[in-house]
Amino acid sequence: MLMDSTYRLVACKLKADTTNSNLMGNFFQHYSNGGNCCKYMITFERNNIVRSYYYTYDTLNYSATGEWKLLEKDVVFLKLDKYVNGIFDVKEEGKDILLSCDSNALAIFNNAKMSVVLTVKKE
């Protein structure tokens, strides 16, 4: 499902957050939920390398390279930049794929462990 594919990360939410807030605006300048100005792309490569790119309009503002590994049919280890580091359950929900993690280590918060759900769409 993920291998050799590029996805657009559309939401990063804390599981315990009852306000349903998208954290993407906290992490990336100019990100607007559902807007056309910005996009965060993730590419899963066959050699267990994952790459991310953050664009504002057509300008590349940020890129990172990390690692990923399919552990089980619907479970993936994902370590990418300072925002994603954990073991994620993978679930298809309509056109979206939900990556859910109970212990995502956020380097930007001194590796604090947070329960998050990432929502991605295939590009």
C-alpha positions in Angstrom: 0.0 0.0 0.0 2.7 2.6 1.0 5.7 1.3 -1.0 6.7 3.3 -4.1 4.0 5.9 -3.5 3.8 9.5 -2.7 1.2 10.9 -0.3 0.1 14.3 0.9 0.0 14.7 4.6 -3.2 16.6 5.3 -3.5 16.3 9.1 -1.6 15.6 12.2 -3.8 15.3 15.3 -3.3 14.3 18.9 -5.5 11.3 19.8 -6.6 12.8 23.1 -7.4 16.3 21.7 -11.2 16.7 21.7 -11.0 19.9 19.7 -9.9 17.9 16.6 -7.1 20.5 16.0 -4.7 20.0 13.1 -1.1 20.5 14.3 0.3 21.1 10.9 -0.1 24.8 11.3 2.0 24.7 14.5 4.8 22.8 12.8 5.0 24.5 9.4 4.8 28.2 8.6 2.0 29.2 6.3 0.3 25.8 6.5 -3.4 26.2 6.2 -5.7 23.2 6.6 -7.3 22.4 3.3 -5.7 25.4 1.6 -3.9 25.3 -1.7 -0.9 27.3 -0.6 1.0 24.6 1.2 1.6 20.9 1.0 3.7 18.4 2.9 4.5 15.4 0.8 5.9 12.0 1.9 7.4 9.4 -0.5 7.9 5.8 0.6 10.7 4.3 -1.4 11.4 0.5 -1.9 14.7 0.6 -0.1 13.2 1.5 3.3 13.9 5.2 2.7 11.2 7.8 3.2 11.5 11.4 2.1 9.4 14.4 3.0 9.0 17.8 1.3 7.2 20.9 2.5 6.1 23.4 -0.2 4.6 26.8 0.1 3.0 27.4 -3.3 5.8 26.1 -5.7 8.7 26.8 -3.3 10.4 24.0 -1.5 10.9 25.2 2.1 11.9 22.0 3.8 13.0 18.4 3.1 14.1 15.5 5.1 15.1 11.9 4.7 14.3 9.1 7.1 13.6 5.4 7.3 10.5 3.2 7.3 9.9 -0.5 7.5 6.8 -2.6 7.1 6.6 -4.7 10.3 3.3 -6.4 9.6 0.6 -6.1 7.0 -0.9 -3.0 8.7 2.0 -1.9 10.9 4.9 0.3 9.9 7.9 1.8 11.7 8.4 5.4 10.5 11.2 7.8 11.5 11.1 11.0 9.6 12.5 14.4 10.7 11.7 15.8 14.1 8.0 15.2 13.9 7.6 11.5 13.2 9.3 8.6 15.1 7.3 5.6 16.1 5.4 2.4 15.2 2.1 3.2 13.3 -1.0 1.2 12.7 -2.1 1.7 9.0 -5.8 1.9 8.2 -7.5 2.8 5.0 -10.5 4.9 5.5 -12.2 5.8 2.2 -9.6 7.8 0.1 -7.5 8.5 3.2 -4.9 6.4 5.0 -4.7 6.9 8.7 -1.3 6.3 10.4 -2.0 5.9 14.1 0.7 5.8 16.8 0.4 5.7 20.6 4.0 6.7 21.3 5.3 9.1 18.6 8.6 10.7 19.9 8.6 14.3 18.9 12.2 15.6 18.8 10.9 19.2 18.7 9.5 18.6 22.2 12.5 16.8 23.7 11.3 13.4 22.4 8.1 13.7 24.3 5.9 10.7 23.5 2.5 11.7 22.0 -0.4 9.7 20.6 -1.0 11.0 17.1 -3.0 10.2 14.0 -1.5 11.3 10.7 -4.0 11.5 7.7 -2.4 11.1 4.3 -3.9 11.0 0.8 -2.3 9.4 -2.3 -1.1 11.9 -4.8 
